[in-house]
Amino acid sequence: MPAELSYQLAELILAESARGGLGPGSRLPTERRLAADMGATRTSIRHALAVLEAQGHISREVGRGTFLRHDPAQRGATGTGTATGSSGPGAATQDTSAAPADSSASDRPGQAASVAGEASASFAPADVMTIRRLLEPLAMPLVVAWATARDFREMDRCLAGGDRAASYDEFENWDLALHRTIMAASHSPLLGQLYSVIETARHGHSWGDLKRRSASRERRERYQADHAALVAALRARDSDRATEAMRTHLSRVNNDLFGETA
C-alpha cells in the first residue's frame, strides 16, 4: 500500500473519531468495522493504524483493543497537536515535549500545511537527503540542551517499535516517528516547521520507491543500531557524540540509497 494512502487513511480515521465524539482513552472500532465503515481493506486499515501508533495517536493492547491516546479533535493534521508548559526555547509558543503526537515537528497550521502538502512530496530524494544531512546533525546540541524525560520516553517507545517491526512499512513508520521525536525534542517551533516539510517529502512516491528498493533486514538492523547509539548519546547529554552519531547514520542511509557517502 502506498505510504501516502496509509497517511490519508490514518487522517480519515482520526477525523471520523473526532466526528464521533471519541476522546483520549476511547476504544476504536475493530479493524473489520473500520474497513466496512470506510470502504477499505483490512490490510489498508492495519497499515493506517500502524501509522497512528507510530505517531503516538493510539495504543494497541493485546486482548483489549485499540485506544486513542490524544483528542483527535485537537490535531491540525496527522501527527499534530499542541500543549503548554515547556521550559525550552520555544515555550512561549508551544510545548513539543509530547512528541511525536504532540510535537511541533509535525505541526503544520495554515499556509505551511498547504506548502508542505503540495510541494514537498515532489522533492527529489537526493535533495531531501542533502538537506537532512545539513539540518539534523546541527540540531543535536539543541536536543541535548532541551530534551525532557518525556521526550526520552517517546524516543524509547519509537526504538521499541522499530525493534519489533515485522515489515518494511512498519519499520519505516517507526523510523519516521523516531526522527520526528528527536527533532521535536529541540523544542524549537521553527525547526519543527522546517522538519515537517522534510517529513512530508519522505511520504512521497519518489522517496518511498527508492527507500523500498534499498531496504533489507541487514540494513534495518544497522539503522536500529545507529538509532540506539544516537539516543544513548542524547540521553548522556553529549552534544559532540550525538552530532557525530546523527551524521554517521545519515551518511549510511545516503550510501545505501545512492551508493555514495559524499
N, C-alpha and C positions, 0 to 999 in steps of 0.2 A: 504494500500500500504506500503510495507516495507520501512523503513527510508532510507536504502542505495539506493534504486531505486529512491526515491524522490531527493536525493542529486545528483545522477548521471544524472538524467533528468534536474535538475537545472543547472548543469555544462554544459550540452549539449545546453541548451537554451542560456547561455552566449556565448558559443563557436560559435553558429550559428549567434548570434547578432554581434559578432566581425567580423565574416566572411562576414556578410552583410554590414559592414561599419557603424553600428549604434554606436552612442556615447551618452554622457550624455544629457538627455533631449529628446532623441528619443523615439517614442512610439513603443512598441512591438506589434506584430500581436495579433489578438484576440485569446482567448483560443481555439476556434473552428479551426482557421487557424493553430495555433501551433500544435494542436492534429493531424490535417491532414498532416502537413509537417513532423512530427516526428513519425508518425505511433503509436501514443499513445492515450489513452482515455482522455477525457476532465477532468475526475476526477484526473488522474495522472498529467496532466498539472497543474491543480488547486493546487495540493499538492506541486509541484515543484515551482510554483510561490509564494506560502506561504513561502517556504524555502528562496527564493531570497528576499522576502520582509523583513523577519526576519533578514537576514544577511545585509540588508541595500543596496542591489544592485538595487532594484526597488521601486517605489512608485505607489500605485494604487489609482486613483482618480475617484470617482463616477461620471458617466456620461461622462467621458473623455477618460479613458483607463488606460493602464499600461505603465509607463515611466522608462527608465534607469536613475539611479542616478549617476552612475560612468561609466567610459570607460571599457567595458568588455575585451578589448584587453590588458589592463594593469594588469589584475589579474594573479596570479601564479596558483591558484586553487580556487574553490568556496569559497567565503568569504575572498579573499585576495586582497592585493594592497599595495602600498606604497605612501608616500608623504614626504615632507620635512618641516622643520621649527619648530620642537618641542623644548621645553626648558627642557625636562625631562632628566633622566639619560641615556636614550638610544638615545638621539637626534643626536649624531654623526653618528648613523647608520640608524635610521628610526623614522618617526613620526607615532605614533599609535593613535593620537587623534581622528581620524575619525572612531572609532570602531562602529559596528563590521566590516563593509565592507572594511575599510582602515587600519585595525589593524594588528599588528604583532601577535596577539593572534591566528590568523588563517592563518598566512603566513607560507607556507611550501615549500620553494625552495629546489631544488636539492635533495640530498640524504635524507634529513629529510622527504620529501614528500613520498619517497619510503618506509622508515621505518614506518612512521605513517600509510600509506595506507595498507601495507602488514601485519603488526604485531598487531597494537593496536586494531583493530576490534575484535580480538580473546581474548583479555584480559578478565579475569573473572570479573563480576560486583563487587564482594566483594573487589577485588584488586583495581579496579577503585575508589571505594568509600573510601578505606583506604588512597590512595594517595591524593584524593581530600581533605579529612579532614586534612591531613598533610600540603598540599600546599596552599589551598585557604585562610584559616584564616590568615596564616602568611604573605600573600601578602597584606593584607588590609592596613598596615601602608604605604606601597609604593603608593597605590592608593590614600590614604588620602593626601600624600605629593605632588603627581604629577598630579592628575586628573584635567582636564581643564573644562571650561564651555561647550565646545563642547562634551566632554565625558559625562557630566551630562545630556545634551540634548539627547544624544543617549540612556543613561540609562532610561530616561523618556519615550522615544519612545518605548523601549522594555517593560517597565512596562505597558504602554497603550495597546500594542499589546497583552500582557498576559491577561489584564482585558477584552478585547473584544473577546478573543479566544473562538470559539464555539465548539471546539472538542479537544480531547486529542492531536492529531497530531499538531494542531495549537499552543496549549499551550506549547508543548514540544519544538517547533521551537523557540518560544519567550523566553522560559526558557534558552535554549542553547545560544541564542543571548545575553541575559542579562548577563549571567556569562562570556561569551566571552568579552563583552564590559567592564565589571568590571575589568577583568584581564588585558585587553589591556590598561586600564587607568593607570596601573602601569608604562607604557612607558618603559618597560624593554624588549628588543627583546629576550633575553634568556628565561625569564619567559614565554613570548609569545610562543616560540618554545616548551617549556615543556608542556604548557597547550594545544597546538594543538594536542598532542598525546592523552591527556585525552578526548578532544572533539571528535576525530575520534573514540575512543573506545565507546563513547556514541552513535555513529551511528550504532554500530554492532547489530547483531541479539540478542545476549545474553542479552545485556543491554536493548534493546528495548522491548523484550518479558517480562522481569522481571518488568520493569517500567510500562508497559501497564497493567499487571495483578494487580499491586498495586494501579493503578490510580482510583481516584474518584473525584467527584465535590468538596466534602468537603476538600480533601487533596489539590486540586488545589487552593482553596481559602486560605488555611493555608500557602501554599507556596508563594502565592502572597502577603499575609500579611508580611511574612518573608522578601520577596524581597523589599517591600516598606520600612520596618524598616531598612534594610541594606543600601539602597540608601540614606535614610534620615541621617543615621549615617555618611556615607561617605561625604555627602554634608556639614554636620556640622563640618567636619574635626576632628572627634572624633575617633582616632585610636582604643582605648580600646573598645568602643561601637561597632564599625564596626567589629572588630575581633570577639567579642562575638556574634554579630548578625549572622555572617557567620558560626561560629561554631555551634550555635543553629540550624540554618537552615539545615546544612548538617547532623547534628545528627538526625533531624526529618526525613529527606529523608532516611537516613540509617535505622532508625527504621521502616519506612514504607516498605522498600524493604526487610529487613531481620528479622524484629521483634526483634531488639536489639538496644541498644543505646551505648553500649561499643565499 
